[in-house]
């Protein structure tokens, strides 16, 4: 009997996905009315007492629109430079994702920096300059973001939406400052332990409508035996800060079991792959790990700069597992959160519906900030027209409130 068959048999006998549904009071999106982060809301989010925190008007909509145009223009210029053989100016490119077939392209483009997951994969593939290049780009992109039109710095095109000076903070800077001010242990940007150089505090993401992307029928299913195939590369990794170690394992669709008393972590690097390839989006988690009220935990912060006229909602399923046995007896279904193929996604959604798992919907507007637990299943819905532009960052919450939050991309 294969490992896949063993876990499927275990789930048929002992599994009950409805057991993973969180208490009903936690099925809510907490909304701030102040336009800023609030400590009480962060405490609810980080202890998993709510599904997400929405901060409407975190960024002035006019400034958000200007910054969105700057990011789209930078992405288009980079593509034009690359097509002409110039290589493209600035970090970014296609937001490739890890699947059962290896690293694949998606319908999301990164702008204003290269996600560390992509740089790390390039280093694993034998590019010795990938990580040094990432840190060189990170410093330059942080400065570029602060000089963009709409961020108060004005940039080369003139003053920002509110003039030059300190009239308006770039979104990622505002996020870092408010997290530091509101969380008891503060917040800090992740640094390379060897050189002290900063990681990117976040990356811009541009997603175009499905009318400009390929059909979902082009996404093939992984081989039948890939469920048991795992390539664990921890021993071959360069030295990484602890918040990144469990996120950057190279895996196939499958299970990673560790001897640690903490439950298994599965690195995905799948952040919202393929939201426009099909209408329902890609239901996934960014880290398959237990949701523990006291931490540690992985969270995602998204600042929306431009949204499509219709579609593009975020869906969240309020399920969680906190014990090893709960993971084992649902592993066959939970593993589908790592597989973007249509067959896997259909099977996953059917299982969630049959179990009666509630579906929470959020429709952010330009200028809104949304924070959610990246370990809880979520998906960005497709959209037939328009473009979606956002800034995205990861927030690692260590165990205990006295330790600082760690921000990276």
Secondary structure, DSSP 8 states (H G I E B T S, - for coil): --HHHHHHHHHHHH--GGGGB--GGG--EEEESSSS--HHHHHHHHTTSSSEEEETTSS-HHHHHHHHHHHHHHHHHHHHHHHTTS--SSSEEE--EEETTEEE--SEEEESS--HHHHHHHHHTT-TTHHHHHHHHHHHHHHHHHHSTTSSS--TT---TT-SSSSS--HHHHHHHHHHHHSTT-EEE-B-TTT--B--S-EEEEEE-GGGS--GGG-----GGGGG-----GGG-----HHHHTT-----SS----SSSS----B---TTTTTTTSTT---B-SB-----TTS-EEEEEEEEEE--SS---EEEE-B---SHHHHHTTHHHHGGGG--SHHHHHHHHHHHHHTT--EEEE---TT-EEEEETTS-EEE---SSSEEEEEEEEEEE-SSTTS-EEEE-
